[in-house]
Amino acid sequence: MTWLLILILVPLAGSLVLAFLKGNDRAAVLAALGFSILEFLLVIPFWLSYTASGPRLQMTSSFDWIPSFGVHIAFGTDGISLIMIAVIALLVPIVVGGLGTLDKLPPGRSAGGFLSLILLQEALTIGVFAATDVFLFYVLFEIMLIPMYFLIGGYGGANRQYAAVKFFLYSFLGGLIMLASAIGAYSLAADKLGKGTFDWATLVTVVRDAPLSTQIWLFLGFFLAFAIKAPLVPFHTWLPDAAGEAPIGVAVLLVGVLDKVGTFGFLRYCLPMFPDASRTLAPLVLVLSVIGVLYGSILAAGQRDMKRFIAYVSIAHFGFISLGIFAFNEQAMVGSATYMLNHSLATGMLIVVIGLVIARGGSSRISDYGGMAKVTPLLAGLFLLAGLSTLSLPGTNSFVSEFLVLIGSFVDQPVYTILATVGMVLAAAYVLWLYQRVFQGPVRGDALVGVGGGPGTAIAPELGAKKAIRDLNGREIAILAPLVVLILVLGFYPKPVLDTVTPTVQQTLSAVQGGK
């Protein structure tokens, strides 16, 4: 029993327990909170047990699954998967603790069912980041779509069914194409070794020696699946719909963690397994990355819905991450790897504070708000902090990552870097624009209309009655506190994260540069 198996089994066990607590919402919330906090506490010694200077895959375990086809239930972690496992272990307790504050369950829906799916999503996502058997990775890659489909389709907004189906079909189709490439890699191993295998480490040594044309076809199968998940333009269209219709807590996991499976896949699978194809097709990926940065930034300006706004800003950020990966520069790649963590923290916090705004105003439309800083100054301040982290202000966690991507990619790809920087500047302006529209100026709009001249009182027309608009309470502060601390601490002291991911990045670059 290894650390990784324990980390997968704890939320899985919690999901099974919650499935039997559908009639008792309070017990379900307490149980889910207990399992999620336990998971987070287990991640701490898991992180401390990892040796950054050691082999790439650590804390490994392997069990025969389908021996005749060389398929194993195999897990292991490297520095990049470690930080993603840690961030989902952090975000899930926040999502669970926010139930009832961030999200109101639809009539007839129980907290037990919702939270059971959340913990199941956590277990499957950790499995995806930890899998070291390519077939197992594919299976978990597809299965993890199921709880997210039901979370969006069962608990989301008015167009939840459309958004859930679109999310599922895009990712499922990408997974099937990836499976075809995985089978191709298996066949190459069978030809060379006399017996097929899906072991990642073995396939890296086998496929990298394949002819360039073969590598390109196999690379494209994996790349398409990861580009959809990332999401890169033009494979991105599912994200604004899914994030816009998903409950706030589900959007935190969707944008904060699940999307990172795509950029993680570039680093774990595309580059080491297909080094020649990665270098050959890098210009195409760089073009798509820059288009994504510019496109996401420009479309963010035209959004009327706060949740869709964050989705388009994230599309721009994912383009920036992929730019750093395919620049094939150590600094840029380290920046991209740490950006995966820092984007999760910054965007996760921004989505949470947006959820708190929506919980008070009853609307996600930007035009329905104005002047909220007058009645909720603490919420306004934390919204601004999350926004500043999103735009990578020096002193916040995201700055170091963005700085490394810029100085690293500029060395070899100056034109792409300059164009991407323009998009990031635009995105920063739009984040500040969102803050100004929602929190500054007079109290105005349909959702918040000042009444009687007293702060903290407003009217929600959809409720037809006066409603107290209050600042953050103790529970909401507790939900946001871990994110605030990490955003500020990592802004001034990013060394633990940089030390963790740098050796993995160096090993990845060594694999790419060692190709033919």
Secondary structure, DSSP 8 states (H G I E B T S, - for coil): --HHHHHHHHHHHHHHHHHT-TT-HHHHHHHHHHHHHHHHHHHHHHHHH--TTS-SSEEEEEEEEEGGGTEEEEEEE-HHHHHHHHHHHHHHHHHHHTBTTTB---TT--HHHHHHHHHHHHHHHHHHHHB-BHHHHHHHHHHTHHHHHHHHHHHS-TTHHHHHHHHHHHHHHHHHHHHHHHHHHHHHHHHHHSS---BHHHHHHHHTTS-HHHHHHHHHHHHHHHHHHTT-TTS-THHHHHHHHS-HHHHHHIIIIITHHHHHHIIIIIHHH-HHHHHHHHHHHHHHHHHHHHHHHHHHHT--BHHHHHHHHHHHHHHHHHHHHTTT-HHHHHHHHHHHHHHHHHHHHHHHHHHHHHHHHS--BGGG---GGGT-HHHHHHHHHHHHHHTT-TTSHHHHHHHHHHHHHHHH-HHHHHHHHHHHHHHHHHHHHHHHHHHSSSS-SSS--B-TT-TTEEEETTTTEEEE-----HHHHHHHHHHHHHHHHHHH--HHHHHHHHHHHHHHHHHHHT--
